[in-house]
């Protein structure tokens, strides 16, 4: 099973590509690198599936699901750009922003939802460096936002 088939078998259709929520490009390609703008846990335009503060409005497990959906959205954007996820040589780095309640300190565990998902879909090519950052607010009250740098 190739990476495209794997993503689809996990329930993520390619027709739900995220749309920019403001004035920016969803991704920019420079040579063999693609810089992806932050994506939210949406499942179609205007549908944020996970909102609120992690540690107050939702659990770390919920945040892992939100991070997984963000990672799927990154892959949806890459599929649209590249034609196939098999063109990805490596996910170089992701940065996860977790909408955190005061005192919440499991951002690194919440971001595991995205990291594990990328490896599940892309195998070794999905392994990456990363940063997990707790923030006071995110656009549209999203629980998680993730950006990425990808080698193609």
N, C-alpha and C positions, 0 to 999 in steps of 0.2 A: 504494500500500500504506500503510495507516495504521500508527501506532506499535504497536498491539496485534499486528497481523499481522506486522510487522517483527520484534518480539521472538520471536514463535512460530517464524518462519521461520529464526531463528538457533539454534533448538533449545532454547528455554527455555519449557517448558510452565507454565501458570499454576496447575497443581494442586500445585506444590511450593513453596508459600508458607512462608517460614521462621517458626518458632514461637519465642517468647521462651524463653531458656535460664535465666531467673531471674524475679524479681518486678518486672516493668515492662511498660509498653505499647509495642508495636512502633512506634506512631506516635501523635502528638498533633496535632490540627488546631486552629489558632487563627486565626480569620478566614480570610484567603486564603493562609495559610502552613501547611505540614505539616512538622513536625519528626520525622524518622525516627530511631529508636534505631539503635545500631550493629548491623550485620548481618555475619554470618560467611560464609565460602565454603562454604555447605552446599547440598546438592541433595536436600532433603527433611529432615524432622525427624530430628535426631540423627546426620546424616551429614555431618561436616566433611570436605570433599574435599582440602583443603590444610592440612597441619599442619607445625609446626616453624619453625625460624629461617631467614629469608631470608639468604643469604650463607654459610650453613653446611649446612643440610639441603636447600636448594633454591636455584635460580638466580633472578635477576631476571625472566627470562622466565616461570618458573613462578609467581612472585608476580604478574606481570601477568595471568596466567590466573585466579589466585585473586581478584584485584581485579575482573576482568570478571564472575566469578560473584557476587561481592558486589553489584556494580551491578545485575545481573539480579535479585537478590533484593530490592533496593530497589524496582525497577520492579514486581516481583510484588506487593509490599505495596501499592504505589500503585494498581495495577490493581484489587486487591481493595477498596480504600477508595473509589476514584473511579468504578469501572465501566469506565473506558477511560483509557488513557494519553494520549489526545488532549486530556484535560482539564488536562494539565500546561501551564502557561504558561512555566515556566522552572525548571530546576534552579538554585537560587540558589548553594548551596555544598555541597561535600562535604569531609569530613575523613577521611583514610585513615591508619590506624594499622598500621604494618608491624612484625611480630615480627622484630626485627633481631638478627643475630649481632654481637658486638663488632667495631667497625671498618667495618660495612656502612654505606655512604653513598649508596645509589641508591634511597632511598624514593620520591623524586619520579618516577623512571623506572618503578618498580613500579606506582605509582598511575595511570600513563598507561593501564594496562589498563582501568580504570574510566572515566576521562575520555573516552577514544576510543570506548568502547562506548556511553556515554550519548549522544554526538553521533551515532553510527551509528544508534541506534534513534530518537532524538527530533529529530534535525537541529539547527537553531539553538536550539531550546528546551532542548537538552541541554548547551549551553555554560555553564560555571559558574566561580565562584571556588573555591579549594580550599587545603587544607593537607595536607602529607604528613609524618607524624610517626613516627620510629623509637621503638619501645618494647621493653622487656625481656621482657615476656610478654603474652599475650592469653588470653581465656577459651578453655577446651577445647584449648589449644595451637594455636589457629588461626594461620595465617600472616599473615592480613590481616583487618581489621575496618574497615567504612566506615559513617559516618552521613551524614545529608544534611538540608538545608533546601530545601523545594520550594514554589514559588508556583503556586497553582491559580486 
